[in-house]
């Protein structure tokens, strides 16, 4: 029980940091007042109202003064982050879908997966909304991923080869398409995936990303929401593939290797 309370606290803190600061780095939101006030009437929020998830429930997703509704993406993102953090705690508490030998450094493995997941959430949302993968998150993410994996004893050659292969793979697509298919952020995202997942895991994540992207594209075109000329937020799909491989990579790779 205490562990789950800790998981909820960590999830709420992570949700607050990400929704309260990270997503407001975009120029679209530079005018926005800090999260401690309503963005419509600038009425200061109560301390409890500032709590991710809990605050929105207490206010019924509305400002107490002007009754303006909270933009739906913020409570959704907060809830998803909270659930993902609790999910990782649950995995390691029960030894389900965890790396071999995780018990030797279980706290670091858990911290690694949470940090990786939060980075992927940031990239997922940013690329979906703005078609951007910011270097201020992907580049430090590469360093963090390498350091954590090296501490945990992940083979350095596996990480380096994954980073190099995925970098060259996405760089070739970027060069051949003149940046029309994907952008420079996607190239650096490939390096990040290699640093997180290594060679086999990174390749698996890319394949899954293409599969998810293809399904999305077919549905979007069939419903008239997109055309073949529209650019796809590929970083969003890369984040999905990377998360799947982060959690279930060993099980998936065992089916083919």
C-alpha positions as CSV (number, residue, x, y, z in Angstrom):
1,X,0.0,0.0,0.0
2,X,2.8,2.4,0.9
3,X,4.5,1.7,-2.4
4,X,1.3,2.6,-4.3
5,X,0.9,5.8,-2.3
6,X,4.5,6.7,-3.3
7,X,3.6,5.8,-6.9
8,X,0.7,8.2,-6.9
9,X,2.8,11.0,-5.4
10,X,5.5,10.5,-8.0
11,X,2.9,10.4,-10.7
12,X,1.2,13.6,-9.5
13,X,4.5,15.4,-9.2
14,X,5.5,14.3,-12.7
15,X,2.1,15.3,-14.1
16,X,2.4,18.8,-12.5
17,X,5.9,19.4,-13.8
18,X,5.0,18.3,-17.4
19,X,1.6,19.9,-17.8
20,X,2.6,23.0,-15.8
21,X,5.8,23.8,-17.5
22,X,7.0,21.6,-20.3
23,X,4.1,22.0,-22.7
24,X,4.0,25.8,-22.2
25,X,7.5,26.2,-23.7
26,X,5.9,26.5,-27.2
27,X,5.4,30.0,-28.6
28,X,1.7,29.5,-28.7
29,X,1.5,29.5,-24.9
30,X,4.2,32.2,-24.0
31,X,1.4,34.7,-23.2
32,X,-0.2,32.3,-20.8
33,X,-0.3,33.2,-17.1
34,X,1.3,30.7,-14.7
35,X,-0.8,27.7,-13.8
36,X,-1.6,29.2,-10.4
37,X,-4.2,31.5,-12.0
38,X,-7.1,30.9,-14.4
39,X,-5.9,31.7,-18.0
40,X,-9.3,33.3,-18.7
41,X,-10.0,35.6,-15.7
42,X,-6.6,35.4,-14.0
43,X,-8.3,34.4,-10.7
44,X,-5.7,32.8,-8.4
45,X,-6.3,29.1,-7.8
46,X,-6.5,27.5,-4.4
47,X,-3.6,25.2,-3.3
48,X,-5.7,22.1,-3.7
49,X,-6.9,23.2,-7.2
50,X,-3.3,23.2,-8.3
51,X,-3.0,19.4,-7.7
52,X,-2.9,17.5,-11.0
53,X,-6.0,15.3,-11.6
54,X,-7.3,16.0,-8.0
55,X,-7.6,19.8,-8.6
56,X,-9.6,19.3,-11.7
57,X,-12.0,16.9,-10.0
58,X,-12.5,19.3,-7.1
59,X,-13.4,22.2,-9.5
60,X,-15.3,19.9,-11.9
61,X,-12.9,21.0,-14.6
62,X,-14.0,24.7,-14.3
63,X,-12.7,27.9,-12.9
64,X,-14.3,28.7,-9.6
65,X,-14.9,32.3,-10.5
66,X,-15.6,32.6,-14.3
67,X,-16.7,29.0,-14.7
68,X,-14.5,28.6,-17.8
69,X,-13.7,25.0,-18.6
70,X,-10.2,23.7,-18.3
71,X,-8.8,22.7,-21.7
72,X,-9.5,19.0,-22.0
73,X,-5.9,18.0,-22.9
74,X,-4.4,19.0,-19.6
75,X,-6.5,16.7,-17.3
76,X,-6.2,13.9,-19.9
77,X,-2.4,14.2,-20.0
78,X,-2.2,14.5,-16.2
79,X,-4.3,11.3,-15.8
80,X,-2.3,9.4,-18.4
81,X,1.0,10.3,-16.7
82,X,-0.3,9.3,-13.3
83,X,-1.5,5.9,-14.7
84,X,1.7,5.3,-16.5
85,X,3.8,5.9,-13.4
86,X,1.6,3.7,-11.3
87,X,1.8,1.0,-14.0
88,X,5.6,1.0,-13.8
89,X,5.5,0.6,-10.0
90,X,3.0,-2.2,-10.4
91,X,5.3,-4.0,-12.9
92,X,8.3,-3.9,-10.7
93,X,6.4,-4.7,-7.5
94,X,5.0,-7.9,-9.1
95,X,7.9,-8.8,-11.4
96,X,5.7,-8.6,-14.5
97,X,7.3,-7.5,-17.9
98,X,10.5,-6.6,-16.2
99,X,14.2,-7.0,-17.4
100,X,16.1,-10.1,-16.4
101,X,18.1,-9.5,-13.2
102,X,16.2,-6.4,-12.3
103,X,16.2,-7.2,-8.6
104,X,19.8,-6.2,-8.2
105,X,19.0,-2.6,-9.0
106,X,15.2,-2.5,-9.0
107,X,15.0,1.2,-8.0
108,X,17.2,2.3,-10.8
109,X,15.4,0.1,-13.4
110,X,12.1,1.6,-12.2
111,X,13.4,5.2,-12.3
112,X,14.8,4.5,-15.8
113,X,11.5,3.3,-17.1
114,X,9.6,6.2,-15.6
115,X,12.0,8.8,-16.9
116,X,12.0,7.2,-20.4
117,X,8.2,7.1,-20.4
118,X,7.9,10.7,-19.4
119,X,10.2,11.7,-22.2
120,X,8.1,9.7,-24.6
121,X,4.9,11.4,-23.4
122,X,6.4,14.8,-24.0
123,X,7.5,13.9,-27.5
124,X,4.2,12.2,-28.2
125,X,2.1,15.2,-27.3
126,X,4.4,17.9,-28.7
127,X,4.7,16.2,-32.1
128,X,1.0,15.4,-32.2
129,X,0.0,19.0,-31.5
130,X,2.8,21.0,-33.1
131,X,4.7,18.6,-35.4
132,X,7.8,19.3,-33.4
133,X,10.4,17.2,-31.5
134,X,12.3,19.8,-29.5
135,X,16.1,19.3,-29.1
136,X,15.8,20.7,-25.6
137,X,14.2,17.4,-24.7
138,X,15.6,14.8,-27.1
139,X,19.3,15.7,-26.8
140,X,19.4,15.7,-23.0
141,X,17.2,12.5,-23.2
142,X,20.0,10.8,-25.2
143,X,22.5,11.6,-22.5
144,X,20.2,10.5,-19.7
145,X,19.3,7.3,-21.5
146,X,23.0,6.4,-22.0
147,X,24.0,7.2,-18.5
148,X,21.1,5.2,-16.9
149,X,21.6,2.2,-19.2
150,X,25.3,2.1,-18.6
151,X,24.8,2.2,-14.9
152,X,22.5,-0.7,-15.2
153,X,25.1,-2.6,-17.2
154,X,23.5,-2.5,-20.6
155,X,26.0,-3.4,-23.3
156,X,27.6,-0.3,-24.6
157,X,28.1,-1.7,-28.1
158,X,24.4,-2.6,-28.3
159,X,23.5,0.9,-27.4
160,X,26.0,2.5,-29.8
161,X,25.0,0.3,-32.7
162,X,21.3,1.0,-32.1
163,X,22.0,4.8,-32.1
164,X,24.1,4.7,-35.2
165,X,21.8,2.4,-37.3
166,X,18.7,4.4,-36.4
167,X,20.5,7.7,-37.0
168,X,21.6,6.6,-40.5
169,X,18.1,5.1,-41.2
170,X,16.2,8.3,-40.4
171,X,19.0,10.6,-41.9
172,X,18.7,8.7,-45.2
173,X,14.9,9.3,-45.3
174,X,15.4,12.9,-44.4
175,X,18.0,13.5,-47.1
176,X,16.2,11.6,-49.8
177,X,12.8,13.3,-49.2
178,X,14.3,16.8,-48.6
179,X,12.7,16.8,-45.2
180,X,9.2,16.2,-46.6
181,X,8.6,12.8,-45.1
182,X,10.2,13.6,-41.7
183,X,12.2,16.3,-40.0
184,X,15.5,16.7,-38.3
185,X,13.7,16.1,-35.0
186,X,12.8,12.6,-36.1
187,X,16.4,11.9,-36.9
188,X,17.5,12.8,-33.4
189,X,14.5,10.8,-32.1
190,X,16.0,7.8,-33.7
191,X,19.2,8.3,-31.8
192,X,17.2,8.7,-28.6
193,X,15.4,5.4,-29.3
194,X,18.8,3.7,-29.8
195,X,20.1,5.0,-26.5
196,X,17.0,3.8,-24.7
197,X,16.4,0.5,-26.3
198,X,19.6,-0.6,-28.0
199,X,19.9,-2.2,-31.4
200,X,17.2,-4.9,-31.5
201,X,14.8,-3.0,-29.3
202,X,15.2,0.2,-31.4
203,X,14.6,-1.7,-34.7
204,X,11.5,-3.3,-33.2
205,X,10.2,0.1,-32.0
206,X,10.6,1.5,-35.5
207,X,8.8,-1.4,-37.1
208,X,6.0,-1.0,-34.6
209,X,5.9,2.7,-35.3
210,X,5.4,2.2,-39.0
211,X,2.6,-0.3,-38.3
212,X,0.8,2.0,-36.0
213,X,1.4,4.9,-38.4
214,X,0.1,2.9,-41.3
215,X,-3.1,2.0,-39.4
216,X,-3.6,5.6,-38.5
217,X,-3.0,6.8,-42.0
218,X,-5.5,4.4,-43.5
219,X,-8.2,5.4,-41.0
220,X,-7.4,9.1,-41.4
221,X,-7.6,9.0,-45.2
222,X,-10.7,6.8,-45.2
223,X,-12.5,9.2,-42.9
224,X,-11.4,12.3,-44.9
225,X,-9.3,13.7,-42.0
226,X,-6.1,13.5,-43.9
227,X,-4.7,13.1,-47.4
228,X,-1.6,11.4,-48.9
229,X,0.0,14.8,-49.1
230,X,-0.4,15.6,-45.4
231,X,2.6,15.3,-43.2
232,X,2.2,12.7,-40.4
233,X,3.4,13.4,-36.8
234,X,5.8,10.5,-37.0
235,X,7.4,11.3,-33.6
236,X,4.1,10.5,-32.0
237,X,4.1,7.0,-33.5
238,X,7.8,6.5,-32.7
239,X,6.9,7.3,-29.1
240,X,4.3,4.6,-29.1
241,X,6.6,2.0,-30.6
242,X,9.4,2.9,-28.2
243,X,7.0,2.6,-25.2
244,X,5.8,-0.8,-26.3
245,X,9.4,-2.1,-26.7
246,X,10.4,-0.5,-23.4
247,X,7.8,-2.6,-21.6
248,X,7.2,-5.7,-23.7
249,X,10.4,-5.7,-25.9
250,X,11.8,-8.9,-24.5
251,X,8.6,-10.8,-25.1
252,X,8.2,-9.4,-28.6
253,X,11.8,-10.1,-29.6
254,X,11.6,-13.7,-28.2
255,X,9.0,-14.4,-30.8
256,X,11.5,-13.8,-33.6
257,X,15.0,-14.3,-32.2
